[in-house]
Amino acid sequence: MHDILVSAMMGLSRSGFLNVAIMLLTCWGLLGCRRAERPLIAIIPATTAQELWESAHVEASRIAGTWGWDTFWNGPSREDDLLRQIQIMEKELDQGVAGIILAPDHAVALISPVRAALEKKIPVAILDNPLTASPKEDVVFVLNDNAATGRIAAERVSHYLKGTQNEVAILGVHPNFLGTIVAADTIRDELQKYAPGIRFIEQGSTFGSTEAEESAEELIEAHPTLRAIVTLNVSQTRAAYNALSRAKLVGKVALIGCEQDFDIIYRVRTGEIDSVIAKDTRTMVRDAMQWIHQRREGTVTGETIIVPPKLVTKQNVNSPEIQWILAVNGGTN
Amino acid sequence: MGATLLLVASISFAVFTHTRARRESYYLQHDRMDSWTSYGGVWALENGVFTNNSDERGAKLMSGSMGWRNIALSADVRLDQSGGDVGLMIRSNNEDLGVDAYNGYYAGLRALEGTLIAGRSNYSWSEVSPVALPGGVHERVWYHLQLIMYGCRLGASAENLSTHQTAVLLLYEDKCLSSGRIGLRSLSTGGQWRNISVAPSTETQLDAIATRAGSERNPQPLSTEAAYARHFSHYERIEPVAHEWDAQLRTPSMHLGDLAGLRRDAPPRVLVRGVVTLTEPDIFIEDSTGGAMVKHPQGPPVNVGEGVEISGEVHPLLYSAQLTQSSLRIISTGTPAPPLSVTPWQAASGAYDARFIEIQGHLMREVHSENGYQVLDLTEGGEAFRALYPDRYGQALHNLRVNSLVRLRGVCVLGKVYTQDLIPFLIFLRSSDDVQVLRGPPWWTPWHLAFVSFLIVFLACSIQLSYFQFRQWQKDAISRERERIAHDIHDTMAQSFAGIGYQIQGLRTSIIRNTHISREEIAHELASTSDLVSRCHADASHTIEMLGAASPGEAGDLLGMFMERTYKLSGGNIRVYKEEQGIVRPLSLHIRAVLFNIGQETISNAITHGLPATIAFTMRYEKRSATMMIVDDGQGFDATPEEEGFGILGMRRRARDIGGSLEILSAPGVGTRVDVTFPLPRLDLTQRFMLHGLIHRRPRASIIPES
């Protein structure tokens, strides 16, 4: 065989050489098409059901467009559908993406899929809530400043405290989302400064509307002297608002929400909800994209970036700064 | 290479033809779910009506060809709830589980706003301004929906089939998707679809809608919160549902997890809330504390994912409870909670009775049907269990292979009524999506092992048999060659030696008998004998030369031998040429021997009878044959078959021995041409390169000048 090939090469005429060259170029071109694909960034939000993450979507698409990159966008329908988020992540790892931006639905369970990404040398940006593992070379944490969220919430609640008998409910603490624990701790610590005798009622988070509302109703019924409710996610804010609405306590018990969604911001506009402490997911995803780009060039390494939240009230909701944070690409129909 | 190209071309043609055929045939199965693929939802097909019994956001059921381009899609649609929307998808690609997880177009009816909507999703939704449908969009009312896609324009029309009120709108995109499948889709509500039809669309059809719709619109994302707030404030004024629910809502008395602990002797009446996890064969609901079965409740039909409030009598079971004499109200819609992931042992413990779970197991035997259900018998970790899936939802599960590892999602049920005490628990599946094959059966099943063993033995026997056959062929070939050489020697050297023997014997007899024989005569006889010995020696030399060759040579040597022989026989008075045309190929010993003999005879005849001035020897190689041509410019003769002598007949016989033929062209005064055409074996790789012009070798031509 070797002799045949050697003799074939030695005996190549000009036209024969041209034929072989065209064949090789065609093969190289066909193989090269794959190589020439635009880098793809997969953005996997905690859920696709909220405008909170659509703001991140719009920013990621805008930045990718300026770089000539592509984005993939999909996530679970609920924040507690952890298996679905892991499935999406595994699927994207198999696609050979250039980077992954993940808002994890679980602080521990997502560590293994992230490790799998690192084994494939795919940089990963963790958004909003941290994992229990620390950032590494190929992992960046771009987190909401949950302590700041707690401080702002406490400051808003402080306006509604009267005398020495104050009860404040904190809804939505969930160990899967470490940020909620930090925010709740900060709220308690800060409010102790404003009113040392204050009592706190804490309730974990459920993401089904029926059960969340039922829990909120039970809480309101059991604690008629509540001054304020702080909710740490969209599901709890909706549930608390509906429970207050049914109990005809809207405006009587202050409701301060964390995380934005359009129907909730609308209640801020009408004055039914005191305020919402919005997460700046646009800035988070911008920092994450920037880091992945630089990481691909080898100029940065793992770190933690903290992005401050913004308070949205009836007074500032129309300000350009707030509208920029809330802008979305379209949302879901 | 040719065969490969042919194969590739055949496959390409088949794929192209198949794609084209699918694109051009606008056929949808209405009686079976097999050609439909679901992405979320709980889909069923009964009497030509497709139903999604789930409030999941963005449930999809897809069918058709990815090659469908300009089509008209229509169906009657119906919503189960006063919220959410239902509709049709067109030119859709890349679908996945998720709210907007597809790349395509969608048009449908939105209940809360009472509008006809249309837009484009590319994993993010953008829509044109909705158009109000006069009279609104109501639950459990049939509407006819038609989508006309032509070029980059989508026309959508809706008609209330009760009031015949209509609405139309037109969508346009500069850069649109060129083709894709069709689908049924619902969001935050269950729905029904019937009379689904697909046909090629025409520009005239689209223009008819365009005339009614007015200006065409680009899908635009609702990009700011402020814009949404204006929109939201509009439809909040017309939303009655939530408030209706609110007014009647009562505080539940118990959680579902507490029901199993109630007294069994006097069934108490309770008010509970939960989310529907299953609707068939019974309604199952759950909250975070547990689950319960609801028997024949009074109230509206429900879908998976709906939040319900139930008032009824509790009948505690071993691990969960059953609610009877109950009334049911829907209080919310939404995506059902994700399942709890448990092991079969945990499921068998009863802790997850009436709960929506996810579980893994190996399929023990083929999926079969019993009492209207497809039955999956599974085992894992020593626990055997079953999963049931309604037959009328489709036959997709029949494709599962035994010993596959599957992941199931469904409602876990314990209790004798369902398990007959044969298995610890069973799983009620809700859709074919609830079964995910994690790993196919291992290849080393006993059947596979037996098959592979048989294959190995068969191959070994075949190889051995082939080897024996080859050895036999080899022996036969050697025997034939020996026989042929023996014949050759007998025909040539043996005859010559016999002649020499007779001649010497005659001379000896003459000398002994002392007859009158002169010294000159003796010298003459001896000279003649010496000539015979020389010719015999020459024949022996050529035979030895050919038999001694290490490998089959090319014909160039053969033609060279002819030239030498002609030169010697003619004393150098004849000009001789040789030429090879085409791709020079090696010739077997047998062929060379035959050609040599024919050539020798031809040269001898030409010199003896034709007296030529020139003889040309040419060997022309074709792809599968070759021709040896010997042409002289001698006197020629009348070449008629009737006058052929033994010499020519012998030449023909030899030509036939190698599967060839001999042709003689001659006439008095024009010389003679002898052609021997014989078959050649297939080309090897180098020769194929040469044939296709990738390698060039110059043809060899030589001339021996007159001495």
Chai-1 contact restraints between the chains, C-beta under 6 A:
chainA,res_idxA,chainB,res_idxB,connection_type,confidence,min_distance_angstrom,max_distance_angstrom,comment,restraint_id
A,I4,B,L685,contact,1.0,0.0,6.0,A-B,restraint_1
A,I4,B,T686,contact,1.0,0.0,6.0,A-B,restraint_2
A,S7,B,T686,contact,1.0,0.0,6.0,A-B,restraint_3
A,A8,B,F689,contact,1.0,0.0,6.0,A-B,restraint_4
A,A8,B,I695,contact,1.0,0.0,6.0,A-B,restraint_5
A,G11,B,I695,contact,1.0,0.0,6.0,A-B,restraint_6
A,S13,B,H696,contact,1.0,0.0,6.0,A-B,restraint_7
A,G16,B,G693,contact,1.0,0.0,6.0,A-B,restraint_8
A,G16,B,L694,contact,1.0,0.0,6.0,A-B,restraint_9
A,T48,B,G98,contact,1.0,0.0,6.0,A-B,restraint_10
A,T48,B,V99,contact,1.0,0.0,6.0,A-B,restraint_11
A,W73,B,Y123,contact,1.0,0.0,6.0,A-B,restraint_12
A,N74,B,G98,contact,1.0,0.0,6.0,A-B,restraint_13
A,N74,B,A101,contact,1.0,0.0,6.0,A-B,restraint_14
A,N74,B,Y123,contact,1.0,0.0,6.0,A-B,restraint_15
A,S77,B,R57,contact,1.0,0.0,6.0,A-B,restraint_16
A,S77,B,T335,contact,1.0,0.0,6.0,A-B,restraint_17
A,R78,B,T335,contact,1.0,0.0,6.0,A-B,restraint_18
A,D80,B,P338,contact,1.0,0.0,6.0,A-B,restraint_19
A,D81,B,P338,contact,1.0,0.0,6.0,A-B,restraint_20
A,T206,B,S288,contact,1.0,0.0,6.0,A-B,restraint_21
A,G208,B,V275,contact,1.0,0.0,6.0,A-B,restraint_22
A,G208,B,A337,contact,1.0,0.0,6.0,A-B,restraint_23
A,S209,B,S332,contact,1.0,0.0,6.0,A-B,restraint_24
A,S209,B,G334,contact,1.0,0.0,6.0,A-B,restraint_25
A,T210,B,R273,contact,1.0,0.0,6.0,A-B,restraint_26
A,T210,B,V275,contact,1.0,0.0,6.0,A-B,restraint_27
A,T210,B,G307,contact,1.0,0.0,6.0,A-B,restraint_28
A,T210,B,S332,contact,1.0,0.0,6.0,A-B,restraint_29
A,E211,B,D287,contact,1.0,0.0,6.0,A-B,restraint_30
A,E211,B,S288,contact,1.0,0.0,6.0,A-B,restraint_31
A,E214,B,R273,contact,1.0,0.0,6.0,A-B,restraint_32
A,R246,B,D246,contact,1.0,0.0,6.0,A-B,restraint_33
A,F262,B,E225,contact,1.0,0.0,6.0,A-B,restraint_34
A,F262,B,Y228,contact,1.0,0.0,6.0,A-B,restraint_35
A,I265,B,E225,contact,1.0,0.0,6.0,A-B,restraint_36
A,Y266,B,A229,contact,1.0,0.0,6.0,A-B,restraint_37
A,Y266,B,F232,contact,1.0,0.0,6.0,A-B,restraint_38
A,R269,B,A229,contact,1.0,0.0,6.0,A-B,restraint_39
A,Q323,B,T224,contact,1.0,0.0,6.0,A-B,restraint_40
A,L326,B,E225,contact,1.0,0.0,6.0,A-B,restraint_41
A,A327,B,S223,contact,1.0,0.0,6.0,A-B,restraint_42
A,A327,B,T224,contact,1.0,0.0,6.0,A-B,restraint_43
A,N329,B,S124,contact,1.0,0.0,6.0,A-B,restraint_44
A,N329,B,P221,contact,1.0,0.0,6.0,A-B,restraint_45
A,G330,B,S124,contact,1.0,0.0,6.0,A-B,restraint_46
A,G330,B,W125,contact,1.0,0.0,6.0,A-B,restraint_47
A,G330,B,S126,contact,1.0,0.0,6.0,A-B,restraint_48
A,G330,B,P221,contact,1.0,0.0,6.0,A-B,restraint_49
A,T332,B,V99,contact,1.0,0.0,6.0,A-B,restraint_50
A,T332,B,D100,contact,1.0,0.0,6.0,A-B,restraint_51
A,T332,B,W125,contact,1.0,0.0,6.0,A-B,restraint_52
A,N333,B,W125,contact,1.0,0.0,6.0,A-B,restraint_53
